[in-house]
Amino acid sequence: MVECVATIGRGLRRFTTLIAIISMMALTIPVAADPFPTSIDLPNGISPEGIAIGGNDFYTGSLVTGEIYKGSIRTGEGDFINDAADFATPRMAVGMDHDSRANALWVAGGLFGQGYVYDASSGDTISVLQLTTAEATFVNDVVVTRGFAYFTDSFQPVFYRVPLDSRGLPAGSPEAVALTGDFEFIGDGAFNSNGIDATPNGRDLIIVNSTTGALYKVHPRTGHATLIDLGGDSVPSGDGILLDGRTLYVVQNFFNQIAVVHLSHGLTQGEVAAPITSPDFMIPTTIAEFGPLLYAVNARFDVAPPGVPSPDVEFSIVGVPK
């Protein structure tokens, strides 16, 4: 009995010592900070519009210079990865998409009718795509699928399709595909096609018309557009979009909100739910997702008109829960 009590006593002492060690370790291990900041400051005067996320990095660019800014989504720290002085001709950076196959960043070129492909690590130019020579053009957004990249043009009733090789890089000349079917084109300088996204298999595109607030399911080869029935609702000032399963997020820039649209299985009907808002929204334009958050770029068009240098204006990226 004495031996048993002694054994128990030694066990209790060891257990007490173990608890003490664990307690000391807990005091010395720092508590991890939130790895995903919900507000990221960008350089003054950058005039951003697009955003893409690849891995733990985010990318945005300048409407004024076309330069690309890369930062950490975990820390918010970043820097420009290229210099406008190295561009052979002037550029703009509007909507963008990251493709992991070649770690390439695809960027819409706005008023220059171009699309750009950059090395997402070095910022080097991989390709300059002359999508159109039309005088009235604004290449606004881009989405990359397995076989093609697709660009919208806000001033033309077309989209541009670029074939890709197995690495996800340009493998042929761009083709203009006319938007037909239900698509309603508004002239006189109105912004039409803006944000674009694709289903995971690349069989369907979704495009928003900024002026009418209409959403369309578009065949990527023929350009035939089917109006998505929103039951009388619309998403005016629709800018960048993001398709997450059958939930479509639509940034409504001047409304300072992100519309949430629940789509039917065939993507031909949708129900507009309560929008996502934030007191930190300052005319957001495009979004990208990282885990449970959507990151929106504040373009601040009220104080920084697109393409106009605004060196003293502060810009930011805002993260909000889906």
C-alpha positions in Angstrom: 0.0 0.0 0.0 2.8 2.4 0.9 4.6 1.5 -2.4 1.3 2.2 -4.3 0.9 5.6 -2.6 4.5 6.5 -3.4 4.0 5.5 -7.1 0.8 7.7 -7.3 2.7 10.6 -5.7 5.5 10.4 -8.2 2.9 10.3 -11.0 1.2 13.4 -9.6 4.5 15.3 -9.4 5.3 14.4 -13.0 1.8 15.5 -14.1 2.1 18.8 -12.2 5.5 19.4 -13.7 4.2 18.7 -17.2 1.3 21.2 -16.6 3.8 23.8 -15.5 5.9 23.4 -18.6 2.9 23.6 -20.9 1.7 26.8 -19.1 5.2 28.4 -19.5 5.2 27.5 -23.2 1.8 29.0 -23.6 3.1 32.3 -22.1 6.1 32.4 -24.5 4.3 31.5 -27.7 3.0 34.7 -29.4 -0.6 34.8 -30.5 -0.8 34.9 -34.3 -2.2 38.1 -35.7 -5.0 38.0 -38.2 -3.2 36.9 -41.4 -5.8 38.4 -43.7 -6.0 42.2 -43.3 -9.4 43.7 -44.3 -7.9 47.0 -45.4 -4.8 47.3 -47.5 -3.3 50.6 -48.4 -2.1 51.2 -51.9 0.4 53.8 -53.1 -1.0 57.3 -53.5 -2.0 58.1 -57.0 -2.0 54.6 -58.3 -5.6 54.9 -59.7 -6.4 51.2 -59.5 -9.3 49.4 -61.2 -8.7 45.7 -61.4 -7.6 43.0 -58.9 -6.5 39.4 -59.1 -5.2 37.0 -56.5 -2.7 34.2 -57.2 -1.5 32.1 -54.3 -1.0 34.5 -51.3 -0.4 37.5 -53.6 -2.7 40.1 -54.9 -2.3 42.2 -58.1 -3.7 45.5 -59.1 -2.7 48.1 -61.7 -2.7 51.7 -62.7 -5.3 53.2 -65.1 -2.8 56.0 -65.7 0.5 54.2 -66.3 -0.4 50.6 -66.8 2.1 49.5 -64.2 1.4 46.5 -62.1 1.5 46.5 -58.3 1.9 43.2 -56.4 1.4 42.6 -52.7 1.0 40.0 -50.0 -2.6 39.3 -49.1 -1.4 38.3 -45.6 0.6 41.4 -44.8 -0.7 44.0 -47.3 2.9 44.9 -48.1 3.9 45.2 -51.8 5.5 47.2 -54.6 5.4 47.8 -58.3 6.9 44.9 -60.4 7.3 46.8 -63.6 7.9 50.4 -64.8 6.0 52.3 -67.4 9.3 53.7 -68.7 10.0 50.2 -70.1 6.8 50.0 -72.1 7.2 50.6 -75.8 3.8 52.4 -76.0 1.5 53.8 -73.3 -0.7 51.3 -71.4 -3.6 51.1 -69.1 -4.4 48.4 -66.5 -8.1 47.7 -66.1 -9.6 44.3 -65.2 -7.2 41.4 -64.7 -7.0 37.6 -64.1 -4.2 35.4 -62.8 -3.6 32.0 -64.3 -1.4 29.6 -62.3 -0.2 27.4 -65.1 2.5 29.8 -66.3 2.1 32.2 -63.3 0.7 34.7 -65.8 -1.2 37.9 -65.1 -3.7 38.8 -67.9 -4.7 42.5 -68.0 -7.3 44.4 -70.1 -5.9 47.5 -71.8 -8.8 50.0 -71.8 -8.7 52.7 -74.4 -5.7 51.2 -76.2 -7.7 48.2 -77.5 -5.1 45.9 -76.1 -4.6 43.0 -73.7 -1.4 42.3 -71.8 0.1 39.1 -70.4 2.8 39.6 -67.7 5.0 37.3 -65.8 3.4 37.5 -62.4 6.7 37.2 -60.6 9.0 39.5 -62.5 6.4 41.8 -64.1 8.1 41.3 -67.5 5.8 41.5 -70.5 5.1 38.1 -72.1 2.7 39.3 -74.8 1.0 42.4 -76.1 -2.3 41.5 -77.8 -3.9 44.1 -80.2 -7.5 43.0 -79.8 -9.0 45.8 -81.9 -8.1 48.9 -83.9 -11.5 50.5 -83.5 -11.5 54.1 -82.6 -14.2 53.6 -80.0 -13.0 50.9 -77.6 -12.5 50.2 -74.0 -11.2 46.8 -73.2 -12.5 46.4 -69.7 -12.1 43.0 -68.2 -10.7 39.5 -68.8 -11.2 35.9 -67.7 -8.9 33.0 -68.5 -10.2 29.4 -69.0 -8.4 26.2 -69.9 -8.5 26.9 -73.6 -9.1 30.6 -74.1 -8.9 34.0 -72.6 -11.9 36.3 -73.1 -11.9 40.1 -73.0 -14.9 42.5 -72.9 -15.2 45.8 -74.8 -17.5 48.3 -73.2 -17.8 50.4 -76.4 -18.3 47.5 -78.9 -21.0 44.8 -79.0 -18.3 42.1 -79.1 -15.9 40.2 -76.9 -12.4 39.0 -77.9 -11.3 35.4 -77.7 -7.6 34.4 -77.5 -6.6 30.8 -77.9 -4.2 29.3 -75.4 -1.5 26.7 -75.5 -1.1 24.0 -72.9 0.8 26.4 -70.6 -2.1 28.8 -70.7 -0.2 31.4 -72.9 -1.4 33.0 -76.2 -1.3 30.5 -79.1 -3.0 32.4 -81.9 -4.5 35.7 -83.1 -7.4 37.3 -81.1 -10.8 36.9 -82.6 -13.7 39.3 -82.2 -17.0 37.5 -81.4 -20.2 39.4 -81.9 -22.7 39.5 -79.0 -26.0 38.4 -80.4 -29.3 37.0 -79.0 -30.7 39.0 -76.1 -27.8 41.3 -75.7 -28.8 44.9 -75.7 -26.1 47.4 -76.8 -26.5 51.0 -75.8 -24.6 53.5 -78.0 -23.6 57.2 -77.5 -20.5 56.4 -75.4 -22.4 54.3 -72.8 -20.6 51.6 -71.0 -22.0 48.2 -72.0 -20.1 44.9 -71.4 -18.0 45.2 -68.3 -17.3 42.4 -65.9 -16.9 38.9 -67.2 -16.5 35.4 -65.6 -16.7 31.8 -66.7 -18.0 28.6 -65.4 -15.3 26.2 -64.1 -15.6 24.1 -67.3 -15.4 27.1 -69.6 -18.6 26.2 -71.3 -20.5 29.4 -70.4 -19.6 33.0 -69.8 -21.4 35.6 -67.8 -21.2 39.3 -68.7 -22.8 42.3 -67.0 -24.0 45.4 -68.9 -23.1 48.4 -66.8 -25.7 50.8 -68.2 -28.7 48.5 -68.3 -27.8 46.4 -65.2 -28.6 43.3 -67.2 -26.8 40.0 -66.8 -26.2 37.6 -69.6 -25.2 34.0 -70.0 -23.1 33.9 -73.2 -21.9 31.1 -75.4 -18.1 31.5 -75.6 -17.9 30.3 -79.2 -21.0 31.8 -80.9 -21.5 34.9 -78.8 -25.2 34.1 -78.3 -26.4 35.9 -75.2 -29.3 34.8 -73.1 -30.7 37.3 -70.7 -30.6 36.0 -67.1 -34.1 36.6 -65.7 -33.7 38.4 -62.4 -37.5 38.7 -61.7 -37.6 42.4 -62.5 -34.4 43.3 -60.7 -31.2 44.5 -62.2 -27.6 45.4 -61.2 -27.0 48.9 -62.6 -23.4 50.2 -62.5 -22.3 46.6 -62.6 -18.5 46.4 -62.8 -16.3 43.4 -61.9 -18.1 40.1 -61.3 -17.1 36.8 -59.6 -18.9 33.5 -60.0 -18.6 31.3 -56.9 -20.6 28.1 -57.5 -24.0 29.4 -58.4 -23.6 32.6 -56.5 -22.7 35.6 -58.6 -21.1 38.7 -57.0 -21.5 41.9 -58.9 -19.6 45.1 -57.9 -21.9 48.1 -58.3 -19.3 50.8 -58.3 -21.2 54.1 -57.8 -23.7 52.3 -55.5 -20.8 51.3 -53.2 -22.0 47.8 -52.8 -21.6 44.2 -54.1 -24.8 42.7 -55.4 -25.4 39.0 -54.5 -27.3 37.0 -57.1 -28.3 33.4 -56.5 -28.4 31.7 -59.9 -30.5 28.7 -61.1 -28.8 25.5 -62.2 -28.9 26.5 -65.8 -27.7 30.1 -65.1 -30.8 31.5 -66.9 -32.6 32.8 -63.7 -31.4 34.6 -60.7 -32.6 36.1 -57.4 -31.0 39.3 -56.2 -30.4 39.0 -52.4 -29.3 41.7 -49.9 -26.1 43.4 -51.1 -22.7 43.4 -49.3 -21.9 46.9 -48.1 -19.0 48.4 -46.1 -18.4 51.9 -44.8 -14.9 51.6 -46.3 -16.2 51.2 -49.9 -15.2 54.2 -52.0 -16.5 53.4 -55.5 -15.2 49.8 -55.7 -14.8 48.4 -59.1 -13.6 44.8 -59.1 -13.2 41.9 -56.7 -11.2 38.8 -56.1 -11.7 36.0 -53.5 -9.4 34.6 -50.9 -10.8 32.1 -48.5 -14.0 33.5 -47.0 -13.3 37.1 -48.1 -13.9 39.2 -51.1 -11.3 41.9 -51.8 -12.6 45.0 -53.6 -10.5 47.7 -55.1 -11.6 51.3 -54.3 -11.2 53.2 -57.5 -12.5 56.5 -56.1 -13.7 57.7 -59.5 -15.4 60.7 -57.8 -12.0 62.3 -57.0 -9.8 60.3 -59.5 -11.4 60.1 -62.9 -10.2 57.1 -64.9 -6.9 57.9 -66.7 -6.4 61.2 -65.0 -3.3 61.5 -62.9 -4.3 62.0 -59.2 -1.0 61.9 -57.3 -2.3 63.0 -53.9 -5.4 60.7 -53.8 -5.2 57.7 -51.4 -6.4 54.3 -52.6 -7.0 51.0 -50.9 -8.3 47.5 -51.1 -11.1 46.4 -48.7 -11.8 42.8 -47.6 -15.4 41.8 -46.7 -17.0 38.5 -45.8 -18.8 36.7 -48.6 
